[in-house]
């Protein structure tokens, strides 16, 4: 068990961006990518947004949200939101790194914070925000059973592809659709940790994942400013 975590930690630390993008002049948000080892495999915890929410009701996402004035940094935001949404205590998360950020449809700079949690964690979903919590084997995001890609144009006119996974969850006896920025972060996390080619096309040079992910992000960011 140790070695799976240890290998993942080492890989993730190579990709840690720290606060390199924290000064970009965009509103900030963070998500927590909670990893756990279950039955000898890495799994990722995800949530289903409550139908009561104004924005993206009923969609799959990671615990997270907008930065608040009291947050010290992106890690603080992700941990605070995870506590509010699923009852995950900050001290129960072993934070490993911050990965390359993304930009959501509201033009927030969204930083993914990766951390390990215990596989015994029992989520207590806040019904106002979260209607369900489930876990997916991380490997599903490089070797999915049910996948399609959608061409996607951002609000700034930048053309890329959007990953769309359907995961049949045996525990909940229902399928979950994972797409958009959530799928983007899950795929990148799986590429970083496993270091192998996925069964589908991605917008990265897999031999130079660090530099190509940065180039993609900077192109996306630049496209916002061309439009402004």
Secondary structure in CASP SS format (residue, H / E / C, confidence):
PFRMAT SS
TARGET T0000
AUTHOR 0000-0000-0000
METHOD secondary structure of the structure
MODEL  1
X C 1.00
X H 1.00
X H 1.00
X H 1.00
X H 1.00
X H 1.00
X H 1.00
X H 1.00
X H 1.00
X H 1.00
X H 1.00
X H 1.00
X H 1.00
X H 1.00
X C 1.00
X C 1.00
X C 1.00
X C 1.00
X C 1.00
X C 1.00
X C 1.00
X C 1.00
X C 1.00
X C 1.00
X C 1.00
X C 1.00
X C 1.00
X E 1.00
X E 1.00
X E 1.00
X E 1.00
X E 1.00
X E 1.00
X E 1.00
X E 1.00
X E 1.00
X E 1.00
X E 1.00
X C 1.00
X C 1.00
X E 1.00
X E 1.00
X E 1.00
X E 1.00
X E 1.00
X E 1.00
X E 1.00
X E 1.00
X E 1.00
X C 1.00
X C 1.00
X C 1.00
X C 1.00
X C 1.00
X C 1.00
X C 1.00
X C 1.00
X C 1.00
X C 1.00
X E 1.00
X E 1.00
X C 1.00
X C 1.00
X E 1.00
X E 1.00
X E 1.00
X C 1.00
X C 1.00
X C 1.00
X C 1.00
X C 1.00
X C 1.00
X C 1.00
X H 1.00
X H 1.00
X H 1.00
X H 1.00
X H 1.00
X H 1.00
X H 1.00
X H 1.00
X H 1.00
X H 1.00
X H 1.00
X H 1.00
X H 1.00
X C 1.00
X C 1.00
X C 1.00
X H 1.00
X H 1.00
X H 1.00
X C 1.00
X E 1.00
X E 1.00
X E 1.00
X E 1.00
X E 1.00
X C 1.00
X C 1.00
X C 1.00
X E 1.00
X E 1.00
X C 1.00
X C 1.00
X C 1.00
X C 1.00
X C 1.00
X E 1.00
X E 1.00
X E 1.00
X E 1.00
X E 1.00
X E 1.00
X E 1.00
X E 1.00
X C 1.00
X C 1.00
X C 1.00
X C 1.00
X C 1.00
X C 1.00
X C 1.00
X C 1.00
X C 1.00
X C 1.00
X C 1.00
X C 1.00
X C 1.00
X E 1.00
X E 1.00
X E 1.00
X E 1.00
X E 1.00
X E 1.00
X E 1.00
X E 1.00
X H 1.00
X H 1.00
X H 1.00
X H 1.00
X C 1.00
X C 1.00
X C 1.00
X C 1.00
X C 1.00
X E 1.00
X E 1.00
X E 1.00
X E 1.00
X E 1.00
X E 1.00
X E 1.00
X C 1.00
X C 1.00
X C 1.00
X C 1.00
X C 1.00
X E 1.00
X E 1.00
X E 1.00
X E 1.00
X E 1.00
X E 1.00
X E 1.00
X E 1.00
X E 1.00
X E 1.00
X E 1.00
X C 1.00
X C 1.00
X C 1.00
X C 1.00
X E 1.00
X E 1.00
X E 1.00
X E 1.00
X E 1.00
X E 1.00
X H 1.00
X H 1.00
X H 1.00
X H 1.00
X H 1.00
X H 1.00
X H 1.00
X H 1.00
X H 1.00
X H 1.00
X H 1.00
X H 1.00
X H 1.00
X H 1.00
X H 1.00
X C 1.00
X C 1.00
X C 1.00
X C 1.00
X C 1.00
X C 1.00
X C 1.00
X C 1.00
X C 1.00
X C 1.00
X C 1.00
X H 1.00
X H 1.00
X H 1.00
X H 1.00
X H 1.00
X H 1.00
X H 1.00
X H 1.00
X H 1.00
X H 1.00
X H 1.00
X H 1.00
X H 1.00
X H 1.00
X H 1.00
X H 1.00
X H 1.00
X H 1.00
X H 1.00
X H 1.00
X H 1.00
X H 1.00
X C 1.00
END
